[in-house]
Amino acid sequence: MIPTLPRPTWLRAATALYVGAFLVFLFLPLAVVAVFAFNDAPYPAPPWHGFTLDWFLGNEAEGRVGLFRDSELLGSIWTSCIVALWVTGLSVAVGT
């Protein structure tokens, strides 16, 4: 919209409400996943059992491998990073 054109108050309020709802629907699931990634439960879900880094560092006593000790997963992440770098370089070269 052109900011110099007058808009009714209800339209400005509706736009602000829409943008607010959009941001909540966008970021609330990300925040929930980020919080439950540190939950000390057998699987990341409520109720909260306590803080842990086992999902990242591993805990062999509880059978959790951990993100940083899983060589297959780290290899996949590394491959994705290499592909992303190549695609970025190619896109910059073609786009300029």
MMTF fields as JSON, N, C-alpha, C and O atoms, coordinates in Angstrom:
{
  "mmtfVersion": "1.0.0",
  "mmtfProducer": "UNKNOWN",
  "numBonds": 383,
  "numAtoms": 384,
  "numGroups": 96,
  "numChains": 1,
  "numModels": 1,
  "chainsPerModel": [1],
  "groupsPerChain": [96],
  "chainIdList": ["A"],
  "bondAtomList": [4, 2, 8, 6, 12, 10, 16, 14, 20, 18, 24, 22, 28, 26, 32, 30, 36, 34, 40, 38, 44, 42, 48, 46, 52, 50, 56, 54, 60, 58, 64, 62, 68, 66, 72, 70, 76, 74, 80, 78, 84, 82, 88, 86, 92, 90, 96, 94, 100, 98, 104, 102, 108, 106, 112, 110, 116, 114, 120, 118, 124, 122, 128, 126, 132, 130, 136, 134, 140, 138, 144, 142, 148, 146, 152, 150, 156, 154, 160, 158, 164, 162, 168, 166, 172, 170, 176, 174, 180, 178, 184, 182, 188, 186, 192, 190, 196, 194, 200, 198, 204, 202, 208, 206, 212, 210, 216, 214, 220, 218, 224, 222, 228, 226, 232, 230, 236, 234, 240, 238, 244, 242, 248, 246, 252, 250, 256, 254, 260, 258, 264, 262, 268, 266, 272, 270, 276, 274, 280, 278, 284, 282, 288, 286, 292, 290, 296, 294, 300, 298, 304, 302, 308, 306, 312, 310, 316, 314, 320, 318, 324, 322, 328, 326, 332, 330, 336, 334, 340, 338, 344, 342, 348, 346, 352, 350, 356, 354, 360, 358, 364, 362, 368, 366, 372, 370, 376, 374, 380, 378],
  "bondOrderList": [1, 1, 1, 1, 1, 1, 1, 1, 1, 1, 1, 1, 1, 1, 1, 1, 1, 1, 1, 1, 1, 1, 1, 1, 1, 1, 1, 1, 1, 1, 1, 1, 1, 1, 1, 1, 1, 1, 1, 1, 1, 1, 1, 1, 1, 1, 1, 1, 1, 1, 1, 1, 1, 1, 1, 1, 1, 1, 1, 1, 1, 1, 1, 1, 1, 1, 1, 1, 1, 1, 1, 1, 1, 1, 1, 1, 1, 1, 1, 1, 1, 1, 1, 1, 1, 1, 1, 1, 1, 1, 1, 1, 1, 1, 1],
  "groupList": [{"groupName": "MET", "atomNameList": ["N", "CA", "C", "O"], "elementList": ["N", "C", "C", "O"], "formalChargeList": [0, 0, 0, 0], "bondAtomList": [1, 0, 2, 1, 3, 2], "bondOrderList": [1, 1, 2], "singleLetterCode": "M", "chemCompType": "L-PEPTIDE LINKING"}, {"groupName": "ILE", "atomNameList": ["N", "CA", "C", "O"], "elementList": ["N", "C", "C", "O"], "formalChargeList": [0, 0, 0, 0], "bondAtomList": [1, 0, 2, 1, 3, 2], "bondOrderList": [1, 1, 2], "singleLetterCode": "I", "chemCompType": "L-PEPTIDE LINKING"}, {"groupName": "PRO", "atomNameList": ["N", "CA", "C", "O"], "elementList": ["N", "C", "C", "O"], "formalChargeList": [0, 0, 0, 0], "bondAtomList": [1, 0, 2, 1, 3, 2], "bondOrderList": [1, 1, 2], "singleLetterCode": "P", "chemCompType": "L-PEPTIDE LINKING"}, {"groupName": "THR", "atomNameList": ["N", "CA", "C", "O"], "elementList": ["N", "C", "C", "O"], "formalChargeList": [0, 0, 0, 0], "bondAtomList": [1, 0, 2, 1, 3, 2], "bondOrderList": [1, 1, 2], "singleLetterCode": "T", "chemCompType": "L-PEPTIDE LINKING"}, {"groupName": "LEU", "atomNameList": ["N", "CA", "C", "O"], "elementList": ["N", "C", "C", "O"], "formalChargeList": [0, 0, 0, 0], "bondAtomList": [1, 0, 2, 1, 3, 2], "bondOrderList": [1, 1, 2], "singleLetterCode": "L", "chemCompType": "L-PEPTIDE LINKING"}, {"groupName": "ARG", "atomNameList": ["N", "CA", "C", "O"], "elementList": ["N", "C", "C", "O"], "formalChargeList": [0, 0, 0, 0], "bondAtomList": [1, 0, 2, 1, 3, 2], "bondOrderList": [1, 1, 2], "singleLetterCode": "R", "chemCompType": "L-PEPTIDE LINKING"}, {"groupName": "TRP", "atomNameList": ["N", "CA", "C", "O"], "elementList": ["N", "C", "C", "O"], "formalChargeList": [0, 0, 0, 0], "bondAtomList": [1, 0, 2, 1, 3, 2], "bondOrderList": [1, 1, 2], "singleLetterCode": "W", "chemCompType": "L-PEPTIDE LINKING"}, {"groupName": "ALA", "atomNameList": ["N", "CA", "C", "O"], "elementList": ["N", "C", "C", "O"], "formalChargeList": [0, 0, 0, 0], "bondAtomList": [1, 0, 2, 1, 3, 2], "bondOrderList": [1, 1, 2], "singleLetterCode": "A", "chemCompType": "L-PEPTIDE LINKING"}, {"groupName": "TYR", "atomNameList": ["N", "CA", "C", "O"], "elementList": ["N", "C", "C", "O"], "formalChargeList": [0, 0, 0, 0], "bondAtomList": [1, 0, 2, 1, 3, 2], "bondOrderList": [1, 1, 2], "singleLetterCode": "Y", "chemCompType": "L-PEPTIDE LINKING"}, {"groupName": "VAL", "atomNameList": ["N", "CA", "C", "O"], "elementList": ["N", "C", "C", "O"], "formalChargeList": [0, 0, 0, 0], "bondAtomList": [1, 0, 2, 1, 3, 2], "bondOrderList": [1, 1, 2], "singleLetterCode": "V", "chemCompType": "L-PEPTIDE LINKING"}, {"groupName": "GLY", "atomNameList": ["N", "CA", "C", "O"], "elementList": ["N", "C", "C", "O"], "formalChargeList": [0, 0, 0, 0], "bondAtomList": [1, 0, 2, 1, 3, 2], "bondOrderList": [1, 1, 2], "singleLetterCode": "G", "chemCompType": "PEPTIDE LINKING"}, {"groupName": "PHE", "atomNameList": ["N", "CA", "C", "O"], "elementList": ["N", "C", "C", "O"], "formalChargeList": [0, 0, 0, 0], "bondAtomList": [1, 0, 2, 1, 3, 2], "bondOrderList": [1, 1, 2], "singleLetterCode": "F", "chemCompType": "L-PEPTIDE LINKING"}, {"groupName": "ASN", "atomNameList": ["N", "CA", "C", "O"], "elementList": ["N", "C", "C", "O"], "formalChargeList": [0, 0, 0, 0], "bondAtomList": [1, 0, 2, 1, 3, 2], "bondOrderList": [1, 1, 2], "singleLetterCode": "N", "chemCompType": "L-PEPTIDE LINKING"}, {"groupName": "ASP", "atomNameList": ["N", "CA", "C", "O"], "elementList": ["N", "C", "C", "O"], "formalChargeList": [0, 0, 0, 0], "bondAtomList": [1, 0, 2, 1, 3, 2], "bondOrderList": [1, 1, 2], "singleLetterCode": "D", "chemCompType": "L-PEPTIDE LINKING"}, {"groupName": "HIS", "atomNameList": ["N", "CA", "C", "O"], "elementList": ["N", "C", "C", "O"], "formalChargeList": [0, 0, 0, 0], "bondAtomList": [1, 0, 2, 1, 3, 2], "bondOrderList": [1, 1, 2], "singleLetterCode": "H", "chemCompType": "L-PEPTIDE LINKING"}, {"groupName": "GLU", "atomNameList": ["N", "CA", "C", "O"], "elementList": ["N", "C", "C", "O"], "formalChargeList": [0, 0, 0, 0], "bondAtomList": [1, 0, 2, 1, 3, 2], "bondOrderList": [1, 1, 2], "singleLetterCode": "E", "chemCompType": "L-PEPTIDE LINKING"}, {"groupName": "SER", "atomNameList": ["N", "CA", "C", "O"], "elementList": ["N", "C", "C", "O"], "formalChargeList": [0, 0, 0, 0], "bondAtomList": [1, 0, 2, 1, 3, 2], "bondOrderList": [1, 1, 2], "singleLetterCode": "S", "chemCompType": "L-PEPTIDE LINKING"}, {"groupName": "CYS", "atomNameList": ["N", "CA", "C", "O"], "elementList": ["N", "C", "C", "O"], "formalChargeList": [0, 0, 0, 0], "bondAtomList": [1, 0, 2, 1, 3, 2], "bondOrderList": [1, 1, 2], "singleLetterCode": "C", "chemCompType": "L-PEPTIDE LINKING"}],
  "groupTypeList": [0, 1, 2, 3, 4, 2, 5, 2, 3, 6, 4, 5, 7, 7, 3, 7, 4, 8, 9, 10, 7, 11, 4, 9, 11, 4, 11, 4, 2, 4, 7, 9, 9, 7, 9, 11, 7, 11, 12, 13, 7, 2, 8, 2, 7, 2, 2, 6, 14, 10, 11, 3, 4, 13, 6, 11, 4, 10, 12, 15, 7, 15, 10, 5, 9, 10, 4, 11, 5, 13, 16, 15, 4, 4, 10, 16, 1, 6, 3, 16, 17, 1, 9, 7, 4, 6, 9, 3, 10, 4, 16, 9, 7, 9, 10, 3],
  "groupIdList": [1, 2, 3, 4, 5, 6, 7, 8, 9, 10, 11, 12, 13, 14, 15, 16, 17, 18, 19, 20, 21, 22, 23, 24, 25, 26, 27, 28, 29, 30, 31, 32, 33, 34, 35, 36, 37, 38, 39, 40, 41, 42, 43, 44, 45, 46, 47, 48, 49, 50, 51, 52, 53, 54, 55, 56, 57, 58, 59, 60, 61, 62, 63, 64, 65, 66, 67, 68, 69, 70, 71, 72, 73, 74, 75, 76, 77, 78, 79, 80, 81, 82, 83, 84, 85, 86, 87, 88, 89, 90, 91, 92, 93, 94, 95, 96],
  "secStructList": [7, 7, 6, 6, 1, 7, 7, 7, 2, 2, 2, 2, 2, 2, 2, 2, 2, 2, 2, 2, 2, 2, 2, 2, 2, 2, 2, 2, 2, 2, 2, 2, 2, 2, 2, 2, 6, 6, 5, 7, 1, 1, 1, 1, 7, 1, 1, 7, 7, 7, 5, 7, 7, 2, 2, 2, 2, 7, 5, 6, 6, 6, 6, 5, 7, 7, 4, 4, 4, 7, 2, 2, 2, 2, 2, 2, 2, 2, 2, 2, 2, 2, 2, 2, 2, 2, 2, 2, 2, 2, 2, 2, 2, 2, 2, 7],
  "xCoordList": [0.827, 0.0, 0.872, 2.016, 0.298, 1.0, 0.793, -0.348, 1.874, 1.712, 1.098, 0.594, 1.122, 0.57, -0.937, -1.572, -1.534, -2.983, -3.61, -3.116, -4.698, -5.35, -6.03, -6.653, -5.891, -6.537, -7.406, -7.067, -8.517, -9.361, -8.639, -7.749, -9.038, -8.426, -8.635, -7.728, -9.809, -10.091, -9.18, -8.802, -8.822, -7.945, -6.525, -5.86, -6.063, -4.742, -4.709, -3.73, -5.777, -5.847, -5.913, -5.267, -6.684, -6.785, -5.448, -5.072, -4.735, -3.422, -2.442, -1.69, -2.449, -1.559, -1.911, -1.015, -3.198, -3.629, -3.202, -2.75, -3.343, -2.943, -1.437, -1.006, -0.648, 0.809, 1.208, 2.089, 0.57, 0.861, 0.532, 1.322, -0.639, -1.02, -0.065, 0.292, 0.348, 1.294, 2.608, 3.148, 3.119, 4.385, 4.266, 5.2, 3.126, 2.915, 2.894, 3.548, 2.143, 2.075, 3.414, 3.682, 4.253, 5.561, 6.572, 7.292, 6.629, 7.704, 7.344, 8.248, 6.08, 5.718, 6.122, 6.677, 5.874, 6.349, 7.869, 8.375, 8.594, 10.051, 10.5, 11.43, 9.851, 10.202, 9.887, 10.666, 8.759, 8.39, 9.4, 9.827, 9.786, 10.774, 12.114, 12.787, 12.507, 13.778, 13.77, 14.781, 12.661, 12.581, 12.613, 13.344, 11.832, 11.758, 12.984, 13.126, 13.868, 15.127, 16.018, 16.938, 15.754, 16.539, 15.78, 16.179, 14.691, 13.87, 14.481, 14.898, 14.534, 15.098, 14.001, 13.743, 13.365, 12.321, 12.758, 13.655, 12.143, 12.525, 12.312, 12.999, 11.379, 11.151, 10.753, 10.166, 11.056, 10.818, 9.332, 8.795, 8.68, 7.263, 6.967, 7.753, 5.823, 5.469, 5.113, 4.743, 5.198, 5.576, 7.095, 7.85, 7.51, 8.927, 9.504, 8.965, 10.615, 11.253, 12.542, 13.075, 13.046, 14.294, 15.186, 14.926, 16.232, 17.154, 18.215, 18.735, 18.533, 19.602, 20.184, 19.527, 21.418, 22.064, 22.258, 23.0, 21.594, 21.778, 21.397, 21.998, 20.422, 20.012, 21.108, 21.11, 22.032, 23.115, 24.44, 25.169, 24.756, 26.044, 25.983, 27.014, 24.814, 24.661, 24.761, 25.393, 24.11, 24.157, 23.954, 22.824, 25.045, 24.959, 24.216, 23.677, 24.17, 23.455, 21.951, 21.268, 21.438, 20.016, 19.741, 18.594, 20.754, 20.57, 20.433, 19.917, 20.881, 20.812, 22.174, 23.182, 22.192, 23.454, 23.925, 25.1, 23.069, 23.44, 23.811, 24.382, 23.485, 23.721, 25.204, 25.573, 26.051, 27.463, 28.278, 29.479, 27.658, 28.354, 27.827, 28.314, 26.856, 26.271, 26.983, 26.714, 27.883, 28.709, 27.886, 28.196, 26.849, 26.005, 25.293, 25.25, 24.74, 24.027, 24.975, 24.639, 26.143, 27.125, 27.595, 27.817, 27.75, 28.111, 27.034, 27.34, 25.782, 24.673, 24.649, 24.421, 24.885, 24.918, 26.074, 25.916, 27.223, 28.386, 28.1, 28.446, 27.475, 27.12, 26.146, 26.28, 25.174, 24.217, 24.916, 24.562, 25.899, 26.647, 27.456, 27.516, 28.073, 28.849, 27.936, 28.265, 26.794, 25.838, 25.353, 25.237, 25.067, 24.606, 25.659, 25.322, 26.933, 27.999, 28.115, 28.259, 28.054, 28.123, 26.928, 27.099, 25.745, 24.55, 24.609, 24.215, 25.098, 25.23, 26.222, 25.945, 27.369, 28.36, 27.84, 28.053, 27.164, 26.604, 25.524, 25.456, 24.687, 23.624, 24.2, 23.704, 25.242, 25.876, 26.522, 26.432, 27.173, 27.83, 26.814, 27.043, 25.711, 24.706, 23.902, 23.5, 23.664, 22.823, 23.505, 22.826, 24.832, 25.507, 26.043, 26.637],
  "yCoordList": [-1.179, 0.0, 1.243, 1.235, 2.296, 3.574, 4.243, 4.486, 4.545, 5.069, 6.462, 6.857, 7.224, 8.579, 8.591, 9.595, 7.507, 7.454, 7.222, 6.419, 7.929, 7.725, 6.353, 5.91, 5.699, 4.395, 4.481, 5.176, 3.781, 3.784, 3.119, 2.289, 3.498, 2.955, 1.452, 0.733, 0.963, -0.471, -1.261, -2.391, -0.664, -1.361, -1.449, -2.475, -0.379, -0.43, -1.449, -2.18, -1.498, -2.471, -3.895, -4.793, -4.106, -5.443, -5.876, -7.044, -4.947, -5.272, -5.636, -6.602, -4.872, -5.171, -6.513, -7.275, -6.815, -8.099, -9.249, -10.289, -9.064, -10.096, -10.355, -11.508, -9.297, -9.451, -10.111, -10.971, -9.717, -10.34, -11.824, -12.634, -12.189, -13.607, -14.384, -15.521, -13.782, -14.43, -14.727, -15.826, -13.756, -13.95, -15.002, -15.772, -15.044, -16.068, -17.449, -18.368, -17.604, -18.902, -19.301, -20.489, -18.325, -18.62, -19.024, -20.008, -18.268, -18.46, -19.319, -19.86, -19.468, -20.269, -21.737, -22.294, -22.395, -23.784, -23.908, -24.88, -22.94, -22.971, -22.84, -23.522, -21.979, -21.806, -23.063, -23.45, -23.705, -24.926, -26.028, -26.721, -26.199, -27.228, -26.915, -27.818, -25.643, -25.27, -25.545, -25.985, -25.298, -25.548, -27.043, -27.487, -27.827, -29.259, -30.022, -31.205, -29.379, -30.03, -30.226, -31.044, -29.484, -29.599, -30.318, -30.251, -31.004, -31.717, -33.084, -33.792, -33.447, -34.735, -35.8, -36.382, -36.047, -37.064, -38.064, -37.763, -39.245, -40.228, -39.726, -40.165, -38.824, -38.186, -36.741, -36.461, -35.821, -34.403, -34.046, -33.707, -34.123, -33.799, -33.434, -33.744, -32.769, -32.459, -33.709, -34.698, -33.733, -32.662, -32.522, -33.418, -31.382, -31.091, -31.954, -31.987, -32.664, -33.539, -32.957, -33.476, -31.906, -31.307, -30.964, -31.375, -30.214, -29.752, -30.81, -31.437, -31.004, -31.922, -31.524, -30.873, -31.928, -31.773, -33.126, -33.23, -34.16, -35.518, -35.647, -36.447, -34.886, -34.987, -34.471, -34.794, -33.678, -33.134, -33.844, -34.171, -34.085, -34.672, -36.176, -36.843, -36.724, -38.167, -38.599, -37.947, -39.734, -40.351, -41.84, -42.304, -42.583, -44.001, -44.807, -45.868, -44.335, -45.055, -45.081, -46.039, -44.029, -43.966, -44.299, -44.221, -44.664, -45.056, -43.908, -44.095, -42.734, -41.581, -41.381, -41.213, -41.4, -41.259, -39.813, -39.564, -38.879, -37.468, -37.02, -37.778, -35.793, -35.23, -35.196, -35.536, -34.796, -34.599, -35.891, -35.86, -37.019, -38.308, -39.248, -40.372, -38.818, -39.637, -39.305, -38.27, -40.174, -39.882, -39.818, -39.022, -40.634, -40.577, -39.241, -38.637, -38.782, -37.514, -36.348, -35.429, -36.376, -35.315, -35.313, -34.25, -36.506, -36.587, -35.994, -35.327, -36.231, -35.662, -34.142, -33.444, -33.639, -32.188, -31.579, -30.525, -32.226, -31.742, -31.729, -30.764, -32.782, -32.838, -31.721, -31.1, -31.459, -30.377, -29.021, -28.163, -28.82, -27.558, -27.383, -26.284, -28.453, -28.378, -28.052, -27.198, -28.726, -28.447, -27.005, -26.332, -26.52, -25.143, -24.144, -23.139, -24.406, -23.502, -23.482, -22.414, -24.647, -24.704, -23.999, -23.257, -24.221, -23.586, -22.073, -21.321, -21.625, -20.192, -19.572, -18.529, -20.203, -19.693, -19.658, -18.683, -20.714, -20.761, -19.698, -19.062, -19.499, -18.494, -17.085, -16.253, -16.823, -15.505, -15.295, -14.207, -16.326, -16.202, -15.984, -15.168, -16.694, -16.567, -15.284, -14.667, -14.878, -13.714, -12.378, -11.352, -12.353, -11.062, -10.874, -9.837],
  "zCoordList": [0.0, 0.0, 0.0, 0.455, -0.52, -0.535, 0.826, 1.22, 1.55, 2.911, 2.969, 4.021, 1.87, 1.91, 1.757, 2.08, 1.274, 1.146, 2.514, 3.305, 2.784, 4.081, 4.131, 3.165, 5.282, 5.485, 6.724, 7.682, 6.705, 7.907, 9.083, 8.897, 10.272, 11.482, 11.579, 12.0, 11.199, 11.29, 10.355, 10.664, 9.201, 8.263, 8.821, 8.672, 9.461, 10.087, 11.218, 11.37, 12.013, 13.105, 12.562, 13.101, 11.504, 10.904, 10.314, 10.416, 9.704, 9.145, 10.254, 10.128, 11.329, 12.456, 13.081, 13.446, 13.211, 13.759, 12.853, 13.334, 11.552, 10.593, 10.668, 10.702, 10.692, 10.763, 12.076, 12.096, 13.168, 14.459, 14.463, 14.947, 13.923, 13.855, 12.957, 13.266, 11.856, 10.952, 11.668, 11.548, 12.407, 13.11, 14.207, 14.428, 14.896, 15.924, 15.287, 15.779, 14.191, 13.517, 12.909, 12.729, 12.592, 12.019, 13.087, 12.919, 14.185, 15.149, 16.354, 16.99, 16.695, 17.857, 17.708, 18.656, 16.569, 16.439, 16.535, 17.095, 15.998, 16.099, 17.551, 17.979, 18.296, 19.709, 20.509, 21.38, 20.227, 20.95, 20.673, 21.597, 19.416, 19.072, 19.726, 20.223, 19.728, 20.348, 21.846, 22.392, 22.516, 23.957, 24.24, 25.125, 23.502, 23.781, 23.298, 23.607, 22.553, 22.186, 23.408, 23.378, 24.48, 25.703, 26.814, 27.977, 26.471, 27.447, 27.739, 26.822, 29.005, 29.412, 29.465, 30.518, 28.333, 28.218, 27.149, 26.362, 27.105, 26.083, 24.656, 23.733, 24.477, 23.192, 23.471, 24.517, 22.566, 22.852, 22.818, 21.764, 23.96, 24.082, 25.534, 26.429, 25.768, 27.152, 27.91, 27.278, 29.203, 30.121, 30.221, 29.844, 30.736, 30.891, 32.005, 33.111, 31.71, 32.7, 33.258, 34.239, 32.664, 33.126, 31.951, 30.821, 32.221, 31.182, 30.904, 31.827, 29.619, 29.24, 27.889, 27.076, 27.671, 26.368, 25.688, 24.711, 26.2, 25.676, 24.209, 23.493, 23.746, 22.347, 21.414, 20.226, 21.937, 21.13, 21.401, 20.464, 22.673, 23.043, 23.231, 23.149, 23.479, 23.645, 25.092, 25.923, 25.368, 26.689, 26.46, 26.311, 26.432, 26.098, 27.155, 26.842, 28.396, 29.452, 29.179, 29.541, 28.542, 28.223, 26.767, 26.329, 26.013, 24.624, 23.643, 22.541, 24.02, 23.118, 22.47, 23.156, 21.15, 20.426, 20.458, 20.726, 20.199, 20.176, 18.784, 18.0, 18.491, 17.168, 16.815, 15.691, 17.742, 17.446, 17.49, 17.222, 17.819, 17.81, 16.737, 16.614, 15.966, 14.905, 13.598, 12.988, 13.169, 11.997, 10.715, 9.828, 10.599, 9.4, 9.294, 8.222, 10.393, 10.393, 10.141, 9.394, 10.75, 10.51, 9.064, 8.483, 8.474, 7.059, 6.17, 5.181, 6.513, 5.747, 5.856, 4.868, 7.056, 7.247, 6.461, 5.845, 6.477, 5.737, 4.237, 3.555, 3.713, 2.294, 1.941, 0.887, 2.8, 2.56, 2.526, 1.717, 3.393, 3.403, 2.123, 1.57, 1.656, 0.413, -0.764, -1.588, -0.846, -1.922, -1.836, -2.861, -0.625, -0.452, -0.913, -1.538, -0.612, -1.061, -2.576, -3.172, -3.205, -4.664, -5.312, -6.279, -4.795, -5.351, -5.16, -6.05, -4.007, -3.768, -4.739, -5.331, -4.903, -5.851, -7.275, -7.995, -7.682, -9.034, -9.211, -10.263, -8.212, -8.299, -8.388, -9.147, -7.617, -7.676, -9.035, -9.603, -9.564, -10.869, -11.988, -12.881, -11.948, -13.005, -12.833, -13.82, -11.584, -11.324, -11.537, -11.58, -11.673, -11.843, -13.219, -13.514]
}
